[in-house]
Amino acid sequence: MFLILALKWQAPVKSPKLWQSLMPMTFNQYWFVTGYLILILLVPFINQSVQNLTKRQFIYLLIIVTIICGIFPLVNNDIATQSVGLGVLLAVYLFGVFVAKFIHRSSWNYVIGLLLFTVNTLVIYIIMYFEIILTKDRFTNIYTGVFAMLAALGLFLIFTNFKPVFHVIFNQVARHIFAVYLITQNVLVLKPLWKNFQFKSMHDLVNVNLSGFVAVLEIMVVCYLIDIIRLAIFRIIIRVSRRR
């Protein structure tokens, strides 16, 4: 009975986007959050699996994962992961586990990490620039390919040399950044939002980078304020409900 009703029911034309907005994890609208939630479920089993690996064995594992999750997507081989997906998060997580398990604080590791991050970030930037200028396309795979993984490894090596720091301002800003991601990547907001930010000439590298930075900063501030207002409304609702 329910199957027949489901087959007969036809949603309005605009309903898919509405459902995608209401149930983003089901439709993978927030790929990072969806992948993160799945990764969290797998983490206990991953940690147990790699616990007894030697350093050499772990390096072999990282090489394999980097090839199938970092190099394959660059040549449109999506057998392990697409340009964005669980495979990317899994690979970077394993890099972090390797650093936490085998790498210790030292000035050499800091220098190596700084070089890895700087060089690979520049490679990503240069490739993206020439792709946009020459082919008028966006080679999005490069964002999460092998160069991004090596840049992430560089960050891990850099931060192993830093002591944990707590600051009220940093934490206050950080608590609202996730809301910025949820708002800007919402299926009903994404395209209308970025239509307001277009560059007349991609050849003016300085102007593109400066304008892009200002645009991102403006979006972050607006979304930050929206989340602060949301939080204030929720607090008022909670107080009113408790009084009743």
C-alpha positions in Angstrom: 0.0 0.0 0.0 2.7 2.5 1.0 4.8 1.5 -2.0 1.9 2.2 -4.4 1.3 5.6 -2.8 5.0 6.4 -3.0 5.1 5.5 -6.7 2.0 7.6 -7.4 3.2 10.6 -5.5 5.1 13.1 -7.6 7.0 15.9 -5.9 6.8 19.5 -7.3 9.6 20.6 -9.6 11.4 22.6 -6.8 11.1 19.9 -4.1 14.5 18.2 -4.8 16.4 21.3 -3.7 14.1 21.6 -0.7 14.7 18.0 0.4 18.5 18.4 -0.2 18.4 21.5 2.0 16.4 19.7 4.8 18.4 16.5 4.6 21.9 17.5 3.4 23.8 14.5 4.7 21.5 12.1 2.8 22.1 13.9 -0.5 25.7 14.6 0.2 25.2 18.4 -0.1 27.9 18.9 2.6 30.5 16.5 1.3 33.0 17.4 4.1 30.5 16.9 6.9 29.1 13.7 5.4 32.6 12.3 4.9 33.6 13.4 8.4 30.6 11.7 10.1 31.4 8.4 8.2 35.1 8.8 9.1 34.2 9.2 12.8 32.3 5.9 12.7 35.3 4.2 11.2 38.0 5.8 13.3 38.0 3.2 16.2 38.5 0.4 13.7 41.1 2.3 11.7 43.1 3.1 14.9 43.0 -0.5 16.0 44.1 -1.7 12.5 47.2 0.5 12.4 48.1 0.2 16.0 50.7 -2.5 15.5 52.1 -1.3 12.2 55.8 -0.5 12.1 57.0 2.8 10.7 58.0 1.1 7.4 54.7 -0.6 7.1 52.8 2.6 7.8 54.9 4.4 5.1 53.9 1.7 2.6 50.3 2.2 3.6 50.5 6.0 3.1 52.1 5.5 -0.3 49.2 3.2 -1.4 46.6 5.5 0.0 48.2 8.6 -1.6 48.3 6.9 -5.0 44.7 5.7 -5.0 43.2 8.7 -3.2 45.6 11.5 -4.3 46.9 10.7 -7.7 44.1 8.6 -9.3 41.5 11.4 -9.0 43.9 13.7 -10.9 43.6 11.4 -14.0 39.8 11.0 -13.5 40.1 7.6 -11.9 37.4 7.7 -9.2 37.7 4.1 -8.1 38.8 5.1 -4.6 37.5 8.6 -4.2 36.3 11.5 -6.3 37.8 15.0 -6.1 36.0 15.4 -2.8 35.0 12.4 -0.8 35.6 10.0 2.1 38.9 8.7 0.6 40.5 12.2 0.8 39.6 12.5 4.5 40.7 8.9 5.2 44.1 9.6 3.6 44.7 12.8 5.5 43.6 11.2 8.7 46.2 8.5 8.2 48.8 11.1 7.6 47.9 12.7 11.0 48.0 9.3 12.7 51.5 8.7 11.3 52.8 12.1 12.5 51.3 11.6 15.9 52.7 8.1 16.2 56.2 8.4 14.7 57.2 12.1 14.4 58.5 14.1 17.3 59.1 17.7 17.9 62.2 19.1 16.2 63.4 22.1 14.2 64.0 19.9 11.2 60.5 18.6 11.1 59.3 22.2 11.3 61.4 23.2 8.3 60.3 20.2 6.3 56.7 20.9 7.2 57.0 24.5 6.2 58.6 23.5 2.8 55.9 20.9 2.1 53.1 23.3 2.9 54.6 26.2 0.9 55.7 24.3 -2.2 52.5 22.3 -2.5 50.3 25.2 -1.9 52.1 27.1 -4.7 51.8 24.2 -7.0 48.1 24.0 -6.5 47.8 27.8 -7.0 49.8 27.8 -10.2 48.0 24.9 -11.7 44.6 26.4 -10.8 45.6 29.7 -12.3 46.7 28.3 -15.7 43.7 26.0 -15.8 41.4 29.0 -15.5 43.4 31.3 -17.8 44.2 28.7 -20.6 41.3 26.3 -20.6 38.7 28.5 -18.9 37.9 25.6 -16.6 38.2 24.7 -12.9 40.4 21.7 -12.3 38.8 21.0 -8.9 40.6 17.7 -8.4 43.8 19.6 -7.7 42.3 20.9 -4.5 42.2 17.5 -2.8 44.9 15.6 -4.8 48.3 14.5 -3.8 49.6 18.1 -3.5 46.9 19.0 -1.0 47.7 15.8 0.9 51.4 16.8 1.1 50.4 20.3 2.2 48.3 18.8 4.9 51.3 16.7 6.0 53.3 19.8 6.1 50.7 21.4 8.5 50.8 18.4 10.7 54.6 18.6 10.9 54.5 22.4 11.6 51.9 22.1 14.4 53.7 19.2 16.2 56.3 21.9 17.1 53.7 24.2 18.7 52.4 23.9 22.2 48.6 23.9 22.6 47.3 27.5 22.9 44.0 28.7 24.3 42.6 32.1 23.5 39.1 33.4 24.1 39.0 35.4 20.9 40.2 32.4 18.7 37.6 30.1 20.3 34.8 32.7 20.0 35.5 33.0 16.2 36.0 29.3 15.7 32.7 28.3 17.2 30.9 30.1 14.4 33.0 29.1 11.4 31.1 25.8 11.0 28.0 27.9 10.5 29.7 29.9 7.7 30.3 26.6 5.9 26.7 25.4 6.4 25.3 28.7 5.1 27.5 29.2 2.1 27.2 25.6 1.0 23.5 25.3 1.4 21.9 24.2 -1.9 19.5 27.1 -1.9 22.2 29.7 -1.2 25.3 28.4 -3.0 24.6 29.6 -6.6 22.7 32.8 -5.8 25.5 33.8 -3.4 28.4 33.5 -5.8 26.6 35.1 -8.6 27.2 38.4 -6.8 31.0 37.8 -6.8 32.4 37.7 -10.4 35.7 38.9 -11.8 35.8 40.9 -15.0 39.4 39.9 -15.8 41.2 36.8 -14.5 44.5 38.0 -15.9 44.9 40.7 -13.3 46.3 38.3 -10.6 46.7 40.9 -7.9 43.2 42.3 -8.3 41.7 38.8 -8.4 43.4 37.7 -5.2 42.7 40.9 -3.4 39.1 41.0 -4.4 38.7 37.3 -3.7 40.1 37.7 -0.2 37.8 40.7 0.5 34.8 38.8 -0.8 35.5 35.8 1.3 36.0 38.0 4.4 32.7 39.8 3.8 30.8 36.5 3.4 32.4 35.2 6.6 31.5 38.3 8.6 27.9 38.3 7.4 27.5 34.5 8.2 29.2 35.0 11.5 26.7 37.7 12.5 23.8 35.5 11.3 25.0 32.7 13.5 25.4 35.0 16.5 21.8 36.2 15.9 20.6 32.6 15.6 22.4 31.7 18.9 20.8 34.7 20.7 17.3 33.7 19.4 17.8 30.1 20.6 18.9 31.4 24.1 15.7 33.5 24.3 13.5 30.6 23.3 15.2 28.4 26.0 14.8 31.0 28.7 11.1 31.5 27.8 10.4 27.8 27.7 12.1 27.3 31.2 9.9 30.0 32.7 6.8 28.1 31.6 
